[in-house]
Amino acid sequence: MNLTVDEQIVPFKGRLSFKQYIKAKPVRFGIKVWAAADSVTSFVTDFSVYTGKASQEHVETTLNQGMSTGVVLKLTEALWNRGYRVYTDNFYTSPQLAQALWEKEMHLVGTIRTNRKGWPKEVGYKPEYKASRGDCRFCFLLFEPNSISQFMNIYRWKTTRSMIAMSWMDTNAVNMLSTIHETEEFPLAQYVTRYGSLPIQCPNIVKDYHSYMHGVDLADQLRGSYTTLLPGNKW
């Protein structure tokens, strides 16, 4: 019961008011689509076409949330109260989203930007720390008072913690947020270099993220095999 929420670009170079240009994507011109897909089968459960500022304002007004949080809630609405695990990238992940999903009986795992509201600055690595690969810092964050749902009362954790904020050092610091994982889950993993394979500590939160975050990307790849683009002549 793992779900991926991400964006994809449907190729399009015609005239359209909400056509997007995203330099970092393999397909730079097209229609931006927010999608939720099963992390294993890549079956798309819901999607929403981004039509510009009007689309953003509609999401924010309807769900009374910011855009990134509102998009995830809108795409997962049909699956609320079923215990799904939602995997997102740093565009969507925030403590506010984690709390909103928890109140809908869903979990969140994702990378996160360090400038998000509520992110503990003490967890992140600074250049002067000179951390080595495999080092890890973490702390627990609590939900805001008076916002704990009955779901948390039924499924009690060992303490009153709600989510774990973690910064793990790979080539660069990887910052993550999870409402699933525990502190003791830091097994050894094999890191392959040109000098051979080296064992390093890799938290399960990172392993799970890499295992279940590809749902939308694979769905996009499969959709590309059945493109609707047709050749034509310009008269």
N, C-alpha and C positions, 0 to 999 in steps of 0.2 A: 504494500500500500504506500508506494512512493510516487511523488508527483514532482515534475519539473516545471517551473514557470520561467519563461525567457522570451526574448523577442526574436523575430525572424524577418527577413526581407524577401518579399515576393518580387522578382525582377519585373520592371516596367520602365520604359523610357518614353512613353507617350506624354501627352499633356494632361496634367492632373494637379489640382490645387494642393493636395496633401502628399504629393510625391516626395520622398525623402532621399537625401544623399548622406550616406554614412561611410566615411573614408576607410574605417578599420574593417569593414565587412568584405567578404569575398565578392558579394554582389553589392555594388556601391549605390546604384540607383534602383528605386523600387518603392513598394508600398510596405510600410512598417506594420507588422502584426504582432500583438502580444498573444502568447499562446501558453496553454497548460497542457502537458502531455504526460502519459504514464512513463515512469523512468525506465521500465523494463521493456514494454512492448512498443513504446513511442506512439501509442494511440492518443490523438489529440482530443481531449475532453471538452475544451472550450477555447475560443479565441476572440479577439477584439481588434478591429482595424483602427489604427491611430489616424484620426482625420484632422489633426492639428490642435490648436488651442481650445477649440470648442469641445473636442473629445476629452481633453484634460479637465476642463471645467465641469463637464458632466459627471465624470468619475468623482471628483472632489466634492461636488454638491450632493450627489446621490448617497454616498457612503460616509460623508463627513470626515474624510481622511485626506492625507496628502496623496499626490498622484501615484507614487510608487507603491504605497501601502494599499491604496484604493484599487489599483489594477490587480494585485494578487487576490484581494478579497472578492473582487468581481469574478475573476476567472475560476475561483475555487468555491463559489457560493453553492453550487449544486452538490458539493461533497462535504459540506459542513457536518459536524457532529458524527464523523465516521472514523476519526483517529488517523487520518492521512498524515504522512510526513512530506512537507513541502521543501524543495531545494531551490534556492534562488542565488543569483549573483549579487555583487555589491551595489548594483543600481536599486535593488528592491529591499535588501536586508536592513533591518533596523530593530532596536528594542521595541519600538511602537508596533511594528508588524508582528513581532514574536508574541507580544501580549494580545493583539487582536486575534491572531490565529488560535492562541491557547484558549481564549474565551469561546472559540468555535470548535473546540475539541480537536485541534490540529497542532502539529509540531512544525518547527522551522529549523532548517540548517542552511547556512549560507556564508559566503564571504561578505565582509562589511568594510565600509570606508571609515577611517578613523575620525572623520569630522562629523559623524552622525550624532545627533542629540542622544545623550545617555550612554555613549561609549566611554568606558573608563580609560583615561589617558595613561594611567599607571601600567596598563597591560602592554602597550605598544613598545617596540624597540626603537631606540634612537641610535644614530650613527656612532656616537661616542661609547656605546655599550660594547661594541666589538663582539657581538654574539656569534657563536659558531653554529654550523648547520645542525639542526636537531634540537636546539634549545627551545624551550617553551615556557610561556607565562600564561596564567589564567586567573580568573576570579569569577565570582557568582554575582548575578544581578537579580534583584527582586522586582516583581511587578509593582506598579503603582498602587497605593492603598485604595481599598474599596473597589478594586477592579478584578478581584479573584473570583472566578466562576465556580460553579458546583463541580465542574470537571476536575479542578485541582484538588478539591476536598475529597473526591472519591479516589483519585489516583495520587495518593500522597507520596512525595519523595522522602528520602531519609531525613532531610532537613527542610527548612522553609525555602531553600533556593529555588529559583525559577528557570534561569537560563545561565549558560556558561559563556563567558567572553574569553577568547583565546587568541594569543599571538604566537605563531610557530615560525621559527627561522628556517627557511629553505635558502635559495639563492638570495631572495629578499624576504622580508617579513610577510607572512600570510595571516591575515586577521579574520577570525571567524566567530560566528554566534550560533549557538545551538540550544534547543530546549529538550534535547534527547540524551546527550552524552554525559558520562560520569568522569571524574577526575582521574581515576586509576587506569584509564584506557590509553596507555602510551606504549604499545608494543614496538619491537624493532622492525624496521623495514630495510630493504636493500636499495641503496642508492648507487646507480651505475654511472661511473665516470670513465674517462679514457684510460685510467690507470687500473681499472677493475671495479669490482662490486664492493661497496662499503656499507656496513650496517649503521643505520642512524635511527633515532627515535622518531616515529611518525604517529601522531595521534589518530585514533579511529575516526574522529570527526573529519579529518582530511581525507582518509581512505574512503569513507562513505560518500563524501562530497564528490570525489572523482568517479565513484562507481555509479551514482544516481543523478548526476547533473546533466547528462547528455541526452535526455529524452526529447527535448524540443529540437536540438541540433540534428539528431537522427531522423526525426519526423521531417525536418526541412530537407535533409538529404534524400529521403524517399520521395517526397513531393517533387523534387527536382527531376526525378526520373520520368515524370508524367507532366511535363510542362505544357501549358496552353498557348505558348508563343508560337505563332505561325508566320511564315514568310509572306510578304505581300509587295505589291508595287505601289509607288507613290505617283499619283496622276496629277 
